[in-house]
Amino acid sequence: MFTILIGILMLMIFWKLLKFALKASWGLVKILFTIVFLPLVLVGLILAGLAAFAVPVLLILGGYAMLCSKKL
């Protein structure tokens, strides 16, 4: 009986740590894409001669960022 209790508690702790790890990694991926990946894609589009495509993408993403920004 004690072994089952310890096993259940261990699974609960494992589940909480897994949820925390997923939240932390998702936050890091969002920051990485926002700061590194998106500017590189936009610069690549400009250098490839696709400025007509890069400017609307930049405007749409900028508008989305302004609408979804949290006010402190």
N, CA, C and O of each residue as an XYZ file, in Angstrom:
288
protein
N       0.806     -1.182      0.000
C       0.000      0.000      0.000
C       0.864      1.266      0.000
O       0.580      2.233     -0.707
N       1.918      1.231      0.808
C       2.826      2.370      0.881
C       3.537      2.575     -0.450
O       3.780      3.712     -0.852
N       3.873      1.491     -1.134
C       4.546      1.578     -2.427
C       3.641      2.229     -3.465
O       4.111      3.017     -4.286
N       2.364      1.914     -3.440
C       1.417      2.524     -4.389
C       1.300      4.019     -4.117
O       1.259      4.818     -5.052
N       1.247      4.398     -2.848
C       1.166      5.811     -2.485
C       2.405      6.575     -2.974
O       2.288      7.657     -3.548
N       3.574      6.007     -2.744
C       4.817      6.636     -3.203
C       4.825      6.725     -4.729
O       5.246      7.740     -5.284
N       4.368      5.682     -5.410
C       4.315      5.694     -6.873
C       3.385      6.778     -7.396
O       3.717      7.459     -8.367
N       2.227      6.948     -6.770
C       1.278      7.988     -7.188
C       1.870      9.371     -6.969
O       1.766     10.236     -7.838
N       2.491      9.585     -5.816
C       3.115     10.876     -5.536
C       4.253     11.163     -6.515
O       4.423     12.301     -6.952
N       5.019     10.154     -6.855
C       6.115     10.330     -7.809
C       5.570     10.710     -9.184
O       6.142     11.566     -9.858
N       4.475     10.086     -9.606
C       3.873     10.430    -10.890
C       3.314     11.855    -10.883
O       3.390     12.558    -11.891
N       2.755     12.279     -9.748
C       2.244     13.650     -9.654
C       3.378     14.664     -9.777
O       3.243     15.668    -10.476
N       4.471     14.407     -9.112
C       5.625     15.314     -9.203
C       6.192     15.312    -10.614
O       6.541     16.368    -11.142
N       6.287     14.148    -11.225
C       6.780     14.061    -12.592
C       5.891     14.852    -13.537
O       6.395     15.546    -14.420
N       4.579     14.761    -13.368
C       3.633     15.479    -14.238
C       3.793     16.992    -14.079
O       3.776     17.724    -15.069
N       3.947     17.466    -12.834
C       4.125     18.897    -12.607
C       5.438     19.391    -13.218
O       5.481     20.478    -13.796
N       6.495     18.612    -13.096
C       7.771     19.009    -13.689
C       7.700     19.004    -15.208
O       8.309     19.854    -15.858
N       6.971     18.062    -15.780
C       6.812     18.016    -17.229
C       6.037     19.231    -17.732
O       6.406     19.822    -18.747
N       4.969     19.609    -17.032
C       4.208     20.790    -17.415
C       5.070     22.050    -17.324
O       5.014     22.907    -18.206
N       5.862     22.161    -16.263
C       6.741     23.313    -16.109
C       7.778     23.372    -17.221
O       8.060     24.449    -17.746
N       8.346     22.235    -17.585
C       9.349     22.199    -18.650
C       8.748     22.595    -19.988
O       9.386     23.306    -20.765
N       7.538     22.150    -20.269
C       6.890     22.517    -21.526
C       6.566     24.005    -21.575
O       6.729     24.637    -22.620
N       6.109     24.576    -20.456
C       5.826     26.010    -20.422
C       7.105     26.818    -20.622
O       7.110     27.802    -21.362
N       8.179     26.410    -19.971
C       9.445     27.133    -20.090
C      10.008     27.034    -21.503
O      10.481     28.032    -22.049
N       9.966     25.865    -22.092
C      10.515     25.716    -23.440
C       9.650     26.453    -24.464
O      10.187     26.992    -25.432
N       8.336     26.492    -24.280
C       7.474     27.232    -25.199
C       7.778     28.725    -25.114
O       7.792     29.409    -26.138
N       8.019     29.234    -23.922
C       8.381     30.635    -23.771
C       9.702     30.957    -24.451
O       9.837     31.999    -25.091
N      10.673     30.068    -24.314
C      11.966     30.284    -24.958
C      11.850     30.237    -26.478
O      12.506     31.014    -27.171
N      11.030     29.344    -26.997
C      10.844     29.251    -28.447
C      10.180     30.513    -28.981
O      10.570     31.006    -30.040
N       9.194     31.044    -28.279
C       8.537     32.281    -28.714
C       9.525     33.436    -28.742
O       9.541     34.216    -29.695
N      10.343     33.554    -27.712
C      11.343     34.625    -27.674
C      12.358     34.445    -28.787
O      12.722     35.412    -29.458
N      12.817     33.226    -28.990
C      13.800     32.964    -30.036
C      13.262     33.304    -31.410
O      13.959     33.939    -32.200
N      12.045     32.900    -31.714
C      11.463     33.207    -33.016
C      11.238     34.701    -33.185
O      11.461     35.241    -34.268
N      10.802     35.368    -32.137
C      10.512     36.795    -32.236
C      11.782     37.615    -32.423
O      11.809     38.538    -33.238
N      12.817     37.292    -31.690
C      14.027     38.110    -31.714
C      14.986     37.693    -32.821
O      15.654     38.552    -33.396
N      15.077     36.415    -33.137
C      16.081     35.945    -34.089
C      15.472     35.573    -35.438
O      15.912     36.078    -36.471
N      14.487     34.716    -35.445
C      14.017     34.113    -36.694
C      13.251     35.091    -37.576
O      13.516     35.176    -38.775
N      12.305     35.831    -37.002
C      11.489     36.749    -37.803
C      12.317     37.848    -38.466
O      12.122     38.098    -39.655
N      13.231     38.516    -37.760
C      14.051     39.521    -38.456
C      14.924     38.915    -39.554
O      15.127     39.543    -40.593
N      15.435     37.721    -39.342
C      16.250     37.084    -40.376
C      15.419     36.775    -41.618
O      15.899     36.931    -42.741
N      14.192     36.346    -41.426
C      13.317     36.067    -42.561
C      13.011     37.352    -43.321
O      13.049     37.367    -44.552
N      12.708     38.430    -42.599
C      12.403     39.695    -43.258
C      13.612     40.257    -44.004
O      13.464     40.766    -45.115
N      14.793     40.175    -43.417
C      16.011     40.632    -44.105
C      16.270     39.758    -45.324
O      16.658     40.262    -46.377
N      16.060     38.465    -45.191
C      16.229     37.567    -46.341
C      15.262     37.894    -47.464
O      15.634     37.845    -48.637
N      14.031     38.227    -47.120
C      13.067     38.608    -48.152
C      13.480     39.896    -48.849
O      13.346     40.011    -50.068
N      13.978     40.859    -48.096
C      14.436     42.119    -48.696
C      15.628     41.859    -49.619
O      15.680     42.381    -50.733
N      16.577     41.058    -49.158
C      17.769     40.776    -49.972
C      17.429     39.954    -51.213
O      18.113     40.063    -52.231
N      16.400     39.150    -51.142
C      16.012     38.329    -52.286
C      15.154     39.108    -53.278
O      14.760     38.577    -54.316
N      14.871     40.358    -52.960
C      14.089     41.169    -53.877
C      12.588     41.020    -53.693
O      11.817     41.356    -54.592
N      12.175     40.531    -52.566
C      10.749     40.344    -52.316
C      10.224     41.391    -51.338
O       9.451     41.075    -50.434
N      10.649     42.635    -51.526
C      10.225     43.701    -50.624
C       8.724     43.908    -50.701
O       8.104     44.289    -49.709
N       8.127     43.665    -51.865
C       6.685     43.821    -52.005
C       5.934     42.810    -51.140
O       4.775     43.037    -50.793
N       6.569     41.718    -50.797
C       5.963     40.727    -49.916
C       6.360     40.978    -48.456
O       5.564     40.738    -47.548
N       7.586     41.459    -48.230
C       8.085     41.636    -46.867
C       7.404     42.792    -46.151
O       7.143     42.707    -44.951
N       7.115     43.872    -46.868
C       6.511     45.038    -46.215
C       5.104     44.737    -45.687
O       4.820     45.073    -44.537
N       4.209     44.120    -46.472
C       2.901     43.783    -45.886
C       2.986     42.798    -44.720
O       2.223     42.900    -43.759
N       3.905     41.856    -44.808
C       4.082     40.915    -43.690
C       4.517     41.676    -42.447
O       4.019     41.418    -41.352
N       5.435     42.603    -42.611
C       5.900     43.406    -41.487
C       4.777     44.255    -40.907
O       4.664     44.376    -39.688
N       3.949     44.842    -41.757
C       2.835     45.655    -41.276
C       1.797     44.812    -40.533
O       1.283     45.231    -39.496
N       1.492     43.643    -41.055
C       0.512     42.766    -40.406
C       1.031     42.301    -39.043
O       0.298     42.330    -38.054
N       2.289     41.875    -38.995
C       2.841     41.407    -37.729
C       3.017     42.551    -36.737
O       2.850     42.355    -35.533
N       3.348     43.730    -37.222
C       3.452     44.885    -36.332
C       2.110     45.266    -35.747
O       2.013     45.578    -34.560
N       1.065     45.243    -36.574
C      -0.276     45.527    -36.080
C      -0.730     44.496    -35.064
O      -1.340     44.837    -34.050
N      -0.434     43.248    -35.336
C      -0.794     42.183    -34.399
C      -0.061     42.371    -33.062
O      -0.644     42.190    -31.993
N       1.214     42.733    -33.139
C       1.979     42.948    -31.915
C       1.435     44.123    -31.119
O       1.403     44.081    -29.889
N       1.007     45.172    -31.815
C       0.454     46.325    -31.101
C      -0.889     45.989    -30.457
O      -1.173     46.450    -29.351
N      -1.715     45.195    -31.129
C      -3.010     44.845    -30.579
C      -2.906     43.882    -29.400
O      -3.699     43.943    -28.460
N      -1.928     43.002    -29.465
C      -1.820     41.958    -28.448
C      -0.844     42.298    -27.330
O      -0.649     41.487    -26.424
N      -0.224     43.481    -27.369
C       0.736     43.821    -26.332
C       0.004     44.072    -25.019
O      -1.095     44.627    -24.989
N       0.639     43.652    -23.951
C       0.067     43.832    -22.615
C       0.561     45.157    -22.063
O       1.749     45.470    -22.135
N      -0.345     45.915    -21.523
C       0.032     47.194    -20.933
C       0.438     46.952    -19.482
O      -0.257     46.264    -18.735
N       1.567     47.525    -19.100
C       2.062     47.317    -17.740
C       1.389     48.221    -16.765
O       1.690     48.176    -15.573
